[in-house]
Amino acid sequence: MALPFLSGGGKKRDQIVAIDLGTRNTKAVYVTRKGDTLTLASYTIMDAPVYDRALSAEVLADHLKAVMESLGTRHKHLCISIGPGDSLVRHAELPVVTVNDMRQMLKFGSKNYLQQDLPEHLFDCEILALPQGEVGKAAKCKVLVGGAKKQLVTEVQNAAKQAGLVADSITTGLVGPANALELSLPDVYSKEIIAVVDFGFKNSSISIVMDGKLALNRVVGYGAAKLTTGIAETLGVPTAEAESVKMNMPQEVQEAIQPLLTPLGRELRASIDFFEHQNDKTVSQVFFCGGSAKAEPIVSALQSELMVPCKNWNPTVALTLQLDAQRMSELEPNSPQLAVAIGAAVSTF
């Protein structure tokens, strides 16, 4: 699932830098391809600039230069992924026309198909299922729609250009985790009904996959920032100390975080319930990614709320690794944060 709002088209490349523009951290990977082999040649996780307010193209350009320097590559072609606060993914039924025509229909009539007026947005579509039998004028097909504000996409594109880079595609981070899971656990992805949760900084997202296709996607307004604030208030410690405590998680803190995670657990469980009631199917397990997914006690606490087996996973397991010693030693504990970037890279290949 690529859903690029901006795509240069043309031939497929044999290398790409994929950048996940997160709210608190920027995650980036440099991936090369030779035949069917994908190689992780470098990665980086950096603080995002001024994450509490909108970025200018100039500030973002400087940040992109810093990301490329950290990756240690001179490759200039990027796939940039923007987060759930700035993009959307919806299921819709549209007339059986070309994808270009679908984009135009959504541009001028989003309310007719998405039940929401979204002016000045760019859209992309992936056809999930065509109608059965003879196709008439009134026939509709099931489509996955991605969207983002045109101004934001333009600013990201301009920032890349100012940095001396080329934004081959700009996509939504909402499909990244599912793409990464399909790469790393293809049998689970294609044969089971699963949920993928990206535990972000300000927002989290849940995607449910059935028959190897994205069946549901929802953004939840609860992220790691609320959990850190809750720990700080509960323990009476500064936010910076609460962040450290959250990741190391002594036993007494594990007991304290359960009620703090209840709001997120209920929202995720409600999404799973909705899917199960609509489809008369059961979600077999939930996979977590994102920075907070590195802490096993957090995943365990959410499993108590969801009543479904929960685990984090390493999205790099299907990649050949060609990393320096320092990055190799840091990869495994940090791998859950790379899911969106790896998913974006996979979509370009």
C-alpha positions as CSV (number, residue, x, y, z in Angstrom):
1,M,0.0,0.0,0.0
2,A,1.9,3.1,-1.2
3,L,-0.8,5.8,-1.3
4,P,1.6,8.5,-2.4
5,F,0.1,12.0,-2.5
6,L,3.1,13.0,-4.6
7,S,4.9,10.5,-6.8
8,G,7.5,11.1,-9.4
9,G,6.5,7.9,-11.2
10,G,8.9,6.4,-13.7
11,K,11.2,3.4,-13.1
12,K,11.5,1.7,-9.8
13,R,14.7,2.6,-8.0
14,D,17.2,0.2,-6.5
15,Q,17.8,2.3,-3.4
16,I,15.8,4.8,-1.3
17,V,15.9,6.9,1.8
18,A,12.6,6.7,3.6
19,I,11.9,9.3,6.3
20,D,9.2,9.1,8.9
21,L,8.5,12.6,10.1
22,G,7.3,11.9,13.6
23,T,6.1,14.4,16.1
24,R,8.8,13.9,18.6
25,N,11.4,11.9,16.7
26,T,12.3,11.5,13.0
27,K,13.1,8.0,11.9
28,A,14.9,7.3,8.7
29,V,16.2,4.2,6.8
30,Y,18.5,3.8,3.8
31,V,17.4,0.7,2.0
32,T,18.9,-0.8,-1.2
33,R,17.6,-3.6,-3.4
34,K,19.3,-6.2,-5.5
35,G,16.9,-8.7,-7.1
36,D,14.6,-9.9,-4.3
37,T,17.1,-8.9,-1.5
38,L,16.4,-5.7,0.5
39,T,19.4,-4.4,2.5
40,L,19.2,-2.0,5.4
41,A,22.4,0.0,4.8
42,S,21.8,2.6,7.5
43,Y,19.2,4.1,9.8
44,T,18.9,7.0,12.2
45,I,16.5,8.2,15.0
46,M,16.8,11.9,15.7
47,D,14.9,14.5,17.7
48,A,12.3,16.3,15.5
49,P,12.7,20.0,15.3
50,V,10.3,22.2,17.2
51,Y,7.8,19.4,17.5
52,D,5.2,21.5,19.3
53,R,4.4,23.7,16.3
54,A,4.2,23.7,12.5
55,L,7.5,23.6,10.6
56,S,8.5,26.0,7.9
57,A,10.1,24.6,4.7
58,E,13.4,26.2,5.7
59,V,13.6,24.5,9.1
60,L,12.5,21.2,7.6
61,A,15.1,21.5,4.9
62,D,17.9,21.9,7.5
63,H,16.5,19.0,9.4
64,L,16.5,16.8,6.2
65,K,20.1,17.7,5.7
66,A,20.9,16.6,9.2
67,V,19.1,13.3,8.7
68,M,21.1,12.6,5.5
69,E,24.3,13.4,7.3
70,S,23.4,11.0,10.1
71,L,22.6,8.3,7.6
72,G,26.0,8.8,6.0
73,T,24.7,8.6,2.4
74,R,24.7,10.9,-0.6
75,H,21.7,9.3,-2.1
76,K,19.2,12.1,-2.9
77,H,15.9,10.3,-3.6
78,L,13.4,10.2,-0.7
79,C,10.2,8.7,0.3
80,I,8.8,11.0,3.0
81,S,6.0,9.7,5.4
82,I,3.8,12.1,7.3
83,G,2.1,11.2,10.5
84,P,-1.5,10.5,11.6
85,G,-2.1,14.0,12.8
86,D,-1.5,15.4,9.3
87,S,-2.9,12.6,7.0
88,L,-5.9,10.3,6.8
89,V,-6.8,6.8,5.5
90,R,-10.4,5.9,4.7
91,H,-12.3,3.1,3.1
92,A,-14.8,4.2,0.4
93,E,-16.9,3.0,-2.5
94,L,-16.2,4.9,-5.8
95,P,-17.3,4.4,-9.4
96,V,-15.2,2.1,-11.5
97,V,-12.9,4.6,-13.2
98,T,-9.2,5.1,-13.3
99,V,-7.3,6.1,-10.2
100,N,-6.5,9.5,-11.7
101,D,-10.3,10.1,-12.1
102,M,-10.9,8.9,-8.5
103,R,-8.4,11.5,-7.3
104,Q,-10.3,14.2,-9.1
105,M,-13.7,13.0,-7.8
106,L,-12.4,13.1,-4.3
107,K,-10.8,16.5,-4.8
108,F,-14.1,18.1,-5.8
109,G,-16.5,15.9,-3.9
110,S,-14.9,14.4,-0.8
111,K,-18.0,14.8,1.2
112,N,-20.0,12.6,-1.2
113,Y,-17.5,9.7,-0.8
114,L,-15.8,10.2,2.6
115,Q,-18.7,11.9,4.5
116,Q,-16.4,14.8,5.3
117,D,-15.6,18.0,3.5
118,L,-11.9,18.1,2.9
119,P,-11.0,21.2,0.8
120,E,-7.5,21.8,-0.4
121,H,-6.5,18.1,0.1
122,L,-4.5,15.8,-2.2
123,F,-5.8,12.2,-2.4
124,D,-4.6,8.9,-3.7
125,C,-6.4,5.6,-4.0
126,E,-5.8,1.9,-4.0
127,I,-8.5,-0.3,-5.5
128,L,-9.2,-3.2,-3.0
129,A,-12.0,-5.0,-4.8
130,L,-13.9,-4.6,-8.1
131,P,-17.6,-5.3,-8.4
132,Q,-18.6,-8.9,-9.3
133,G,-20.3,-9.6,-12.7
134,E,-21.1,-7.1,-15.4
135,V,-20.0,-3.6,-14.6
136,G,-22.7,-1.0,-15.3
137,K,-22.6,2.8,-14.9
138,A,-23.8,2.6,-11.3
139,A,-21.2,0.0,-10.3
140,K,-18.9,0.8,-7.4
141,C,-15.5,-0.6,-6.3
142,K,-14.0,-0.7,-2.8
143,V,-11.1,1.7,-2.5
144,L,-8.6,2.6,0.2
145,V,-8.2,6.4,0.2
146,G,-5.2,8.4,1.5
147,G,-5.3,12.1,1.9
148,A,-3.3,15.1,3.2
149,K,-3.5,18.9,3.0
150,K,-2.1,20.2,-0.2
151,Q,-0.2,23.0,1.6
152,L,1.7,20.5,3.8
153,V,2.6,18.2,0.9
154,T,3.9,21.3,-1.0
155,E,6.0,22.5,1.9
156,V,7.5,19.0,2.4
157,Q,8.3,18.9,-1.3
158,N,9.9,22.4,-1.2
159,A,11.9,21.5,1.9
160,A,13.4,18.5,0.1
161,K,14.3,20.7,-2.9
162,Q,15.9,23.3,-0.7
163,A,18.0,20.6,0.9
164,G,19.2,19.5,-2.5
165,L,17.1,16.3,-2.3
166,V,14.3,14.8,-4.4
167,A,11.0,13.8,-2.8
168,D,10.1,10.9,-5.1
169,S,7.0,10.3,-3.1
170,I,5.2,11.7,-0.1
171,T,2.9,9.2,1.7
172,T,1.0,8.6,4.9
173,G,2.5,6.9,7.9
174,L,-0.8,5.2,8.6
175,V,-0.1,2.4,6.1
176,G,3.6,2.1,7.0
177,P,3.3,-0.4,9.9
178,A,1.1,-2.8,7.9
179,N,3.6,-2.7,5.0
180,A,6.4,-3.4,7.4
181,L,4.5,-6.3,9.0
182,E,3.8,-7.8,5.6
183,L,7.5,-7.8,4.8
184,S,8.7,-9.2,8.1
185,L,5.8,-11.7,8.8
186,P,4.2,-12.5,5.4
187,D,2.5,-15.7,6.5
188,V,0.9,-14.1,9.5
189,Y,-0.1,-11.1,7.4
190,S,-1.8,-13.1,4.7
191,K,-3.4,-15.9,6.7
192,E,-4.4,-14.4,10.0
193,I,-6.7,-11.6,11.1
194,I,-4.4,-9.2,13.0
195,A,-4.2,-5.7,14.3
196,V,-1.1,-3.4,14.1
197,V,-0.9,-0.6,16.6
198,D,1.6,2.3,16.2
199,F,2.0,3.9,19.6
200,G,3.0,7.4,18.6
201,F,3.9,10.5,20.6
202,K,0.6,12.5,20.3
203,N,-1.6,10.0,18.5
204,S,-1.7,6.2,18.1
205,S,-3.2,4.3,15.2
206,I,-4.7,0.9,14.8
207,S,-4.9,-1.0,11.5
208,I,-6.7,-4.3,11.2
209,V,-5.7,-6.7,8.4
210,M,-7.9,-9.4,7.0
211,D,-7.1,-11.6,4.0
212,G,-3.9,-9.7,3.5
213,K,-5.7,-6.4,3.1
214,L,-6.2,-3.4,5.3
215,A,-9.8,-3.7,6.6
216,L,-9.9,-1.0,9.2
217,N,-7.8,2.0,10.1
218,R,-8.4,4.4,13.0
219,V,-6.4,7.2,14.8
220,V,-6.7,7.4,18.6
221,G,-5.9,10.7,20.4
222,Y,-3.7,9.1,23.0
223,G,0.1,8.8,22.7
224,A,3.3,8.4,24.6
225,A,3.1,12.1,25.7
226,K,0.0,11.4,27.8
227,L,1.6,8.3,29.4
228,T,4.8,10.2,30.3
229,T,2.8,13.0,31.8
230,G,0.7,10.6,33.8
231,I,3.7,8.8,35.2
232,A,5.3,12.2,36.1
233,E,2.1,13.2,38.0
234,T,1.7,9.8,39.7
235,L,5.3,9.6,40.9
236,G,5.8,13.3,41.4
237,V,8.9,13.5,39.2
238,P,9.9,15.8,36.3
239,T,8.8,14.8,32.8
240,A,12.4,13.9,31.7
241,E,12.7,11.5,34.6
242,A,9.3,10.0,33.9
243,E,10.4,9.3,30.3
244,S,13.4,7.4,31.6
245,V,11.3,5.5,34.1
246,K,8.7,4.6,31.4
247,M,11.3,2.9,29.3
248,N,13.1,1.1,32.2
249,M,9.9,0.3,34.1
250,P,10.6,-0.9,37.7
251,Q,7.9,-3.1,39.3
252,E,6.2,-0.4,41.3
253,V,5.9,1.7,38.1
254,Q,4.4,-1.3,36.2
255,E,1.6,-1.4,38.7
256,A,1.0,2.4,38.4
257,I,0.8,2.5,34.6
258,Q,-2.1,0.1,34.2
259,P,-4.8,2.7,34.9
260,L,-2.9,5.3,32.8
261,L,-3.1,3.0,29.8
262,T,-6.8,2.2,30.3
263,P,-8.1,5.0,28.0
264,L,-5.9,3.8,25.1
265,G,-6.8,0.2,25.8
266,R,-10.5,1.0,25.7
267,E,-10.2,2.9,22.4
268,L,-8.2,0.1,20.8
269,R,-10.6,-2.5,22.1
270,A,-13.6,-0.5,20.7
271,S,-12.0,-0.6,17.3
272,I,-11.4,-4.3,17.5
273,D,-15.0,-4.9,18.7
274,F,-16.4,-2.8,15.8
275,F,-14.4,-4.8,13.3
276,E,-15.4,-8.2,14.8
277,H,-19.1,-7.3,15.0
278,Q,-19.1,-6.0,11.4
279,N,-17.3,-9.0,9.9
280,D,-18.1,-11.8,12.4
281,K,-14.4,-12.5,12.6
282,T,-12.0,-12.5,15.5
283,V,-8.6,-10.7,15.7
284,S,-6.0,-13.3,16.6
285,Q,-3.2,-11.1,17.8
286,V,-2.0,-7.5,18.0
287,F,1.4,-6.2,17.0
288,F,2.8,-3.0,18.5
289,C,5.4,-0.6,17.1
290,G,6.6,2.9,18.0
291,G,8.9,4.1,20.7
292,S,6.8,3.0,23.7
293,A,6.4,-0.5,22.2
294,K,10.1,-1.0,23.2
295,A,8.9,-1.4,26.8
296,E,7.5,-4.9,27.3
297,P,5.5,-3.9,30.4
298,I,3.5,-1.4,28.4
299,V,2.6,-4.0,25.8
300,S,1.7,-6.4,28.6
301,A,-0.5,-3.8,30.3
302,L,-2.3,-3.2,27.0
303,Q,-2.8,-6.9,26.5
304,S,-4.7,-7.0,29.8
305,E,-7.0,-4.3,28.4
306,L,-7.4,-5.8,24.9
307,M,-7.7,-9.5,26.0
308,V,-5.8,-10.5,22.8
309,P,-2.2,-11.7,22.6
310,C,0.0,-8.6,22.1
311,K,3.6,-8.3,21.2
312,N,6.1,-6.0,19.6
313,W,8.1,-7.1,16.6
314,N,11.3,-6.4,14.8
315,P,10.4,-4.9,11.3
316,T,14.0,-5.5,10.1
317,V,14.0,-9.3,10.3
318,A,13.5,-9.7,6.6
319,L,16.2,-7.3,5.6
320,T,19.9,-8.0,5.1
321,L,21.8,-5.8,7.5
322,Q,24.9,-3.9,6.4
323,L,25.4,-1.6,9.3
324,D,28.4,-0.2,11.2
325,A,29.1,-1.7,14.6
326,Q,27.4,1.0,16.7
327,R,24.2,1.0,14.7
328,M,24.1,-2.8,14.7
329,S,24.3,-2.9,18.5
330,E,21.5,-0.4,18.8
331,L,19.2,-1.9,16.2
332,E,17.3,-4.5,18.1
333,P,16.0,-2.4,21.0
334,N,15.2,0.5,18.6
335,S,13.7,-1.5,15.8
336,P,10.0,-1.0,16.8
337,Q,10.5,2.7,16.0
338,L,11.5,2.0,12.4
339,A,8.3,0.3,11.3
340,V,6.8,3.3,9.5
341,A,10.0,4.2,7.7
342,I,10.6,0.6,6.6
343,G,7.0,0.3,5.5
344,A,7.4,3.5,3.4
345,A,10.7,2.1,1.9
346,V,9.0,-1.1,1.0
347,S,6.1,0.7,-0.8
348,T,8.6,2.3,-3.2
349,F,10.0,-1.0,-4.3
